[in-house]
Amino acid sequence: MTHAQSTRLLVGALTLALGGTCMAVETDQQKPNIVIIVADDLGWKDVGYHGGDIATPNLDRLATEGVQLENWHVAPLCSPTRAGLMTGRWPIRYGMGESVITPWRKWGLPTTERTIADLVATAGYERRGAVGKWHLGHYKKELLPLNRGFTSFYGHYNGAFDYFTHKREGELDWHRNFETSRDEGYSTDLIGRAAAAFINNSPANKPFFLYVPFNAPHNPMQAKAADLAKYVKVKQQNRRTYFAMVDSMDQAIGVVLAALKKKKVADDTFVLFFSDNGAISVGDNKPWRSGKGSVYEGGVRTPALVRWPAGGISGGDKIDGMMGMVDVYPTIKRLVGVKSKDGNRLDGIDVLDVLRGEKKAPVRDWFSYIAQGRQDQTAVCDDTWKLVVTNGSVLDVVLGDGGGQTPKVELFRLDRDPSESTNLLQDHPDVAAAMLQRLQAFRRLKIDGIPNFLEGKQGFEAPRDWVIE
């Protein structure tokens, strides 16, 4: 009998000992398994189902079997997207909005924020695994995955580490739970196999939560010879390597999906895939403008897929409604039946009915922000209009003052101009003024957080084997 076919459980609260802590468990129905897969710096057109030139048969099959989310938004950079995913809140609220967490930074996702792993623990998910790239803080032990709601972790703390040696800043950054792992191999392969093992080792009658954030295809540009051999016709070396890295990630995703099928739980598993931001120059973000590190669409609009046949999410449909990273938490909250209020205000919305095709996505504002080592970039989009402010703080903008060039202000009719090529600021001042007011209110949410990109780098020495005490 599948999870979806099981009868409803007794409504009530049980007490379950999780990690030595007694937690209230809300159990009003049988729960699906949950698998969230995140790519790192994958371009919009770098998947086969978007007409790309890279072989991605497993993602293409997921697109055919599930639902394509064609208006999925994230933050412009790695750590902010992961923070928004984990909390359902704009990262700007808790100091995680402006930049990534580099190896030398003493910062992380504040422990006052509840993660999705914490959330599903209250719904009775006893197995909660994270496999891959963490990138949400590592300078003290309380920031690591096993102290943020997960019951197991296999992977690395930092970004931009070596795919073969698993080193960053000269030290081995590869771990199983709190212990150093000396497993050898290409990191993408190891992540795929470890995720599959987590599925294989999960009891058939209990739901699990699995978070699989790949480091691919983030730089450094490193690929296996067998994958490179598939793309000998790609003459530009870095782009050829990038193709091979995306191909390898797709293979690893195939390993994960195959494990679900072999376990006979594929129908009863909610699988979500997306990229943490757009690609760098070796990738292809067309038709969107710009890429990673930008608040233009190429930086914040990525491929995304979801599949849950037993939950009514299947069939290869496309959804054009705007949604994104902060919506995952509230959607999962409903999916697992947690009804208690969160301690912090959520910014995301429950889009489960939208994913099922039962409702249209509501009209809303999507906010973007970044300030990594340069002046602020902010943007707000309501899926028709988009206001973009670059080269300075949006709080300094006065429309009509010097043409709005310092900071630079642009207004786009996104539904007619998806490439954000024509600035309509002078033609629609009333639209711009209303959006500016909302964007400034968003920017005022910002609290001091991650310091300047290079702060702390000089003289920094990584701990041996990245063991955090």
Steps between C-alpha positions, in 0.01 A plus 500: 500500500639842402512807721224660292273198540546474876213590724503821697687487827367610833484879522701622794841572639743228592830537672797371304856493626713653223866556564447490873235771487129445553301660221130533433406297193194595297352194328177548308573292190761271348786708363683477167875475473664831406809543280629849419780512241688825437748565217773760543526771229296320232380711207142512375585353160753247628234228525367294214135577562575870445670426169856490633796318348596303812374145552265508799276196445414456867388859548316479168317190621417672827358788293283255304382308805459799730422870457724769354516819706578758235491809720710384795705763680793485740762738641794611283752297703554164672471563874202740484299252292577217739400719793170595337430136417570387855291769672224618267616855573682772307869459596529877536301470826773311685829612350527241221391704201801683371770241439628145524674345799866475405742272691632782719165652597374469853137495408220253438126444490391634842388232741187707566380386155311169476606287204290267286676212674385636837152536355461145370641362826185628670298298247668172590775482239765308692748476211610841373808491280713770336739383229723749317590866537395673824618864458286630788774553756778292646714705737335346805343161553151626575472618137568158348222282354466260793421800721255647249241223500673232292575154638777420250738696278744398227678765301689829528456827687650743248433589141753497213694201628696246296278229347776238517707580811203643696721779632434868561773737620738204500299292748273200447136614511315169481300367791265233620302654784765671719784269392749549217430274203788382282278349234662538160327589176338777301278691742194499275511120483550469875203726569273303269601166651469623859153640430395168347641313801296721732186402307596131491558493876174673590226281652223436248223592743641835617529822297838666456627848414806527275675822393750455214685824416758421230812712462475451122541675268659774718867577435775384509445360151586133559352197327569131449670390178208276402256791517736738320527248216131546422551866409813505284320722250473779760821691425506746790667303780316646800165464325582142404584426863180668613299279263665192647434618858129553431482161329663338803254667736211373291642148525518534879142626510411190301658286772280672760182460295586136426535433874147633555369274226685193628367570849151520346439841658531725191126566483488588869798736493480876453806581285597864442792611283634849428825695469618737773557782246579553135818390326830682467625588150576139397132412542196613303230708668317598179248649447558678830738789556832464685575214744628405842550794734240714325141593587408488130305188403808306392626511857179416682285288265606137470383160376269332751303176507271323745350150502268323742264263312308386808446863594363607162822655365586325173435491127757741354294816536657845511419761764578862418394649832773678696633310801836410645735406781315659793182313405653158566482520880129597526410249227681218681339614823156434358610187318614335825202625699666741745241752616680681779615858447860581425699713740614723214283656233509307171538688172433203276157362423351151481491415127395135528169560322685689226739207451200271472345722233197571718565872538693775324796655674391819676618841384781601731833680526828313467795686650868458416806644670877461495798709611799266481813712483332778306210743512148377568278344239129471575196410296130434533284316249123447502517272193391783271728787599851487640689786664879463521734724700876459459818695580381611841240467771136508403449711813688781325278500193291807427308454176526791260822621662770499234328229301550247776851415380671494839389248611388366163126428479335288231139398445413207275173358374615145567203321344579670166875550540639191675858591405470829695629704207273806495493740794147645533574716804422830330184363337340362818607713798192408704573127471863561590409715802266237644753221451780713643303552817459124544863432416621757751281343770662165422851646516426645844460144630875453468702442814879496524626160399775342290796742487688613192597216266872515577478591868690245705684342207842650571693264723220245511599136550241231464463254789661162441264287287237767563418341835284749689510486878 
